[in-house]
Amino acid sequence: MSNRKIRVLIVDDSAVVRQTLSSILETDPKIEVMDTAGDPYYAAKSMQNEIPDVITLDIEMPRMDGLTFLRKIMRQHPIPVVIISSLTTEGTLTGLRALESGAVEIITKPQLGTKEFLEESRIKLCDVVKAAAKANLKRKTISVTSTDVKPKYSADVVLAKTNAHSMIKTTEIVVAVGASTGGTEALSVFLNGLPADCPGIVIVQHMPELFTKTFANRLNEMCKINVKEAEDHDTILRGHALIAPGNKHMLVKRSGAKYYVEVIDGPLVNRHRPSVDVLFRSTAQYAGANAIGIIMTGMGDDGARGLSEMKEVGSFTIAQDEKTCVVFGMPKEAIKRNAVDKILPLEQIAPFIQKFDKNKE
């Protein structure tokens, strides 16, 4: 695929959206719009002539909804699918079901001003399509993403890097996890593999607002541990996982022997809010050698620098391996920085954490 353009099929009942997306995607020299379709039936006819590399798909459409079409695609001929849809508060569960059915990414568009929103999000849209084209569909892919396009700031805009670190060893450890594309599937596997008395866990998964609460509640029903969307000043406890809210940064802080989180506003970092770099930097500063950093599947490089900072202060650092990643972007960048102590397949990360925790007792 590297020697030719990525061929995209756009499926949306809005002619304005189809035209706008076509214009946006074709500004990228690596992308070509193969065809557009107003509903899944027209899309199926188009696919009889040529199979696209990536499909962009709306959920609410006439004749057949996007979720049904997505499931048919994944059963018959798995193709990377990016959902581009107006998902309301009530629709977040539908969005998660789309991800569970095989969608690589979800981009939430507003119900008003969609054309302007898509034009402003050109860089992100092109990046998402290019990442989707590389997705490893051997694994079920679950992820969502925000589409704000802003200057690419570092974690310095939220938390300055200092040379003062928490060097006092404690019996408790903090496990900080960062993930993006494919991360919701990876987090489900990881958290389901942990016992009820595992170390406290803090997580940044790139997600829009509203999705994180629904996602956390779903995981809480599935796992032995307690999972919740983080609130400001929540304590990091054994057997608990805190997921950063969409559109908020989350930092690890320490008061005496107690670790807790701060949930704050702030600029986008690496074009993300929440940012993995922000979480990892705060973990390095306040937990130091008492922490484990884990970087999972995802596109881009958010978290690579922060994981390096964690390793510098004595944290143990782990990267998910390429074979089990949906997109081997974030772990690859961390490995390139020599920020990783151990590279593990997804299924081996939870058992490793349990062994690490027992050896520390």
SESE-629534 format. One line per field, with one value per residue (C-alpha): residue number from 0; x, y, z. Coordinates in steps of 0.05 Angstrom, whole numbers, plus 5000, padded with zeros to 4 digits. Layout:
<rs>
i = NUM_...
c1 = X_...
c2 = Y_...
c3 = Z_...
</rs>
This chain:
<rs>
i = 0_1_2_3_4_5_6_7_8_9_10_11_12_13_14_15_16_17_18_19_20_21_22_23_24_25_26_27_28_29_30_31_32_33_34_35_36_37_38_39_40_41_42_43_44_45_46_47_48_49_50_51_52_53_54_55_56_57_58_59_60_61_62_63_64_65_66_67_68_69_70_71_72_73_74_75_76_77_78_79_80_81_82_83_84_85_86_87_88_89_90_91_92_93_94_95_96_97_98_99_100_101_102_103_104_105_106_107_108_109_110_111_112_113_114_115_116_117_118_119_120_121_122_123_124_125_126_127_128_129_130_131_132_133_134_135_136_137_138_139_140_141_142_143_144_145_146_147_148_149_150_151_152_153_154_155_156_157_158_159_160_161_162_163_164_165_166_167_168_169_170_171_172_173_174_175_176_177_178_179_180_181_182_183_184_185_186_187_188_189_190_191_192_193_194_195_196_197_198_199_200_201_202_203_204_205_206_207_208_209_210_211_212_213_214_215_216_217_218_219_220_221_222_223_224_225_226_227_228_229_230_231_232_233_234_235_236_237_238_239_240_241_242_243_244_245_246_247_248_249_250_251_252_253_254_255_256_257_258_259_260_261_262_263_264_265_266_267_268_269_270_271_272_273_274_275_276_277_278_279_280_281_282_283_284_285_286_287_288_289_290_291_292_293_294_295_296_297_298_299_300_301_302_303_304_305_306_307_308_309_310_311_312_313_314_315_316_317_318_319_320_321_322_323_324_325_326_327_328_329_330_331_332_333_334_335_336_337_338_339_340_341_342_343_344_345_346_347_348_349_350_351_352_353_354_355_356_357_358_359_360
c1 = 5000_5060_5071_5000_4947_4899_4831_4773_4698_4655_4586_4540_4469_4487_4511_4545_4585_4604_4629_4665_4699_4720_4751_4787_4815_4841_4883_4929_4974_4971_4894_4846_4770_4749_4675_4619_4552_4489_4471_4499_4463_4499_4563_4555_4546_4609_4647_4628_4674_4731_4747_4769_4827_4786_4712_4685_4615_4558_4513_4445_4425_4362_4347_4403_4437_4512_4519_4484_4527_4590_4574_4561_4628_4666_4633_4643_4706_4739_4759_4784_4723_4724_4657_4642_4576_4536_4531_4490_4496_4447_4486_4551_4530_4515_4585_4617_4577_4604_4674_4661_4635_4702_4707_4778_4761_4702_4701_4643_4616_4569_4496_4503_4561_4586_4618_4659_4678_4704_4743_4776_4793_4828_4895_4863_4816_4873_4916_4859_4847_4922_4926_4864_4895_4950_4904_4914_4844_4864_4844_4776_4788_4755_4774_4748_4782_4772_4783_4806_4865_4908_4983_5021_5041_5083_5065_5102_5038_5004_5060_5131_5186_5226_5286_5250_5221_5187_5247_5219_5202_5133_5099_5045_5056_5018_5005_4998_4970_4965_4928_4895_4873_4853_4862_4793_4799_4869_4846_4789_4837_4887_4837_4799_4865_4877_4856_4812_4872_4916_4955_4918_4913_4906_4889_4888_4851_4841_4766_4716_4673_4615_4647_4694_4639_4601_4665_4686_4617_4620_4689_4665_4611_4661_4722_4740_4767_4728_4731_4705_4713_4760_4736_4781_4817_4797_4845_4885_4869_4885_4833_4811_4823_4810_4799_4812_4748_4744_4768_4803_4876_4890_4951_4978_4992_5016_4999_5041_5034_4969_4965_4907_4889_4876_4828_4839_4828_4886_4912_4914_4980_5004_4936_4901_4863_4871_4943_4985_5047_5014_4994_5063_5101_5060_5070_5145_5146_5100_5108_5178_5206_5140_5106_5098_5085_5050_5042_4992_4967_4954_4974_5021_5072_5033_5063_5132_5166_5129_5147_5220_5214_5185_5242_5293_5267_5265_5195_5189_5164_5127_5105_5053_5086_5073_5037_4981_4974_4919_4966_5039_5051_5056_5094_5141_5158_5171_5217_5254_5268_5296_5240_5218_5245_5202_5161_5103_5043_4978_4956_5021_5018_4968_5004_5070_5039_5015_5084_5118_5070_5083_5158_5152_5116
c2 = 5000_5046_5050_5073_5119_5096_5085_5110_5097_5151_5129_5184_5204_5278_5302_5361_5315_5269_5328_5360_5296_5282_5350_5345_5275_5289_5346_5292_5264_5194_5190_5181_5178_5115_5131_5160_5129_5157_5093_5022_4992_5039_5026_4950_4960_5001_4948_4896_4932_4949_4937_5001_5006_5047_5063_5125_5110_5148_5111_5142_5130_5109_5038_5007_5037_5042_4994_4938_4951_4952_4884_4856_4883_4853_4785_4782_4822_4859_4929_4986_5030_5100_5122_5195_5210_5257_5218_5250_5235_5178_5154_5139_5068_5060_5087_5036_4981_5004_4999_4930_4910_4928_5003_5028_5100_5144_5218_5255_5312_5366_5365_5437_5467_5400_5426_5478_5428_5378_5431_5454_5381_5366_5345_5298_5267_5252_5224_5179_5151_5137_5103_5062_5037_5006_4976_4904_4875_4807_4835_4866_4941_4989_5062_5133_5198_5272_5315_5382_5407_5454_5470_5409_5429_5388_5371_5435_5475_5436_5414_5438_5386_5390_5355_5344_5274_5229_5184_5153_5080_5058_4990_5014_5024_5065_5036_5090_5069_5107_5084_5110_5074_5004_5020_5006_4933_4930_4960_4911_4852_4882_4901_4835_4799_4833_4807_4847_4867_4893_4959_5024_5042_5108_5109_5159_5132_5183_5192_5248_5274_5230_5166_5156_5150_5099_5061_5060_5036_4979_4958_4961_4911_4864_4866_4840_4909_4973_5019_5090_5156_5197_5256_5310_5287_5213_5170_5118_5053_4979_4943_5008_5038_5111_5132_5205_5240_5260_5332_5336_5324_5277_5283_5238_5274_5252_5274_5237_5163_5174_5180_5216_5248_5319_5328_5395_5436_5459_5464_5404_5366_5328_5349_5310_5325_5281_5271_5210_5254_5295_5233_5202_5265_5275_5202_5210_5271_5246_5170_5161_5092_5071_5070_5027_5060_5022_5048_5012_5012_5080_5126_5185_5196_5219_5186_5170_5229_5220_5146_5166_5213_5157_5111_5166_5168_5093_5074_5007_5017_4970_4975_4932_4893_4906_4840_4853_4928_4954_5011_5007_5082_5104_5042_5046_5119_5102_5044_5091_5137_5079_5092_5019_4967_4910_4896_4848_4819_4848_4783_4781_4851_4836_4773_4812_4867_4815_4783_4851_4870_4805_4813_4883_4859
c3 = 5000_5010_4934_4918_4945_5000_4966_5008_5002_5035_5059_5085_5069_5067_4999_5034_5079_5021_4980_5039_5060_4988_4981_5048_5040_4969_4994_5021_4966_4997_4996_4938_4943_4906_4908_4951_4970_5000_5036_5049_4988_4940_4979_4970_4895_4891_4929_4877_4829_4877_4950_4985_5033_5082_5090_5125_5151_5181_5231_5219_5147_5108_5086_5128_5189_5191_5250_5212_5150_5192_5221_5151_5127_5185_5175_5100_5084_5142_5119_5164_5179_5208_5237_5224_5257_5300_5365_5421_5495_5487_5426_5461_5474_5400_5386_5432_5398_5331_5359_5387_5318_5287_5273_5280_5299_5315_5297_5328_5285_5310_5289_5266_5228_5204_5139_5177_5230_5179_5143_5208_5224_5157_5187_5237_5186_5139_5195_5219_5150_5140_5208_5193_5128_5170_5223_5242_5236_5262_5329_5346_5342_5391_5394_5390_5376_5380_5319_5345_5304_5345_5351_5376_5447_5494_5566_5587_5576_5632_5678_5676_5679_5743_5772_5838_5840_5891_5909_5972_5961_5983_5986_5938_5864_5813_5744_5691_5623_5558_5495_5432_5368_5387_5460_5485_5463_5493_5559_5563_5555_5604_5659_5653_5667_5734_5803_5850_5893_5837_5844_5832_5758_5722_5648_5591_5530_5475_5474_5464_5520_5542_5516_5575_5627_5585_5571_5644_5665_5614_5639_5711_5695_5661_5707_5776_5793_5801_5740_5738_5701_5744_5784_5813_5876_5869_5910_5872_5908_5900_5858_5825_5756_5740_5668_5649_5627_5554_5542_5610_5629_5687_5732_5787_5853_5922_5992_6044_6027_5989_5913_5880_5814_5791_5734_5700_5637_5594_5523_5477_5486_5424_5397_5452_5516_5556_5539_5557_5563_5617_5656_5649_5668_5731_5749_5740_5786_5841_5840_5810_5823_5854_5786_5724_5657_5602_5531_5487_5415_5383_5327_5337_5391_5452_5513_5484_5517_5583_5586_5576_5635_5677_5660_5677_5749_5759_5739_5703_5632_5585_5512_5478_5421_5347_5333_5382_5368_5322_5305_5327_5331_5403_5428_5368_5384_5457_5437_5389_5449_5489_5539_5546_5594_5567_5505_5516_5477_5503_5538_5578_5608_5664_5688_5687_5731_5781_5784_5791_5847_5886_5880_5909_5972
</rs>
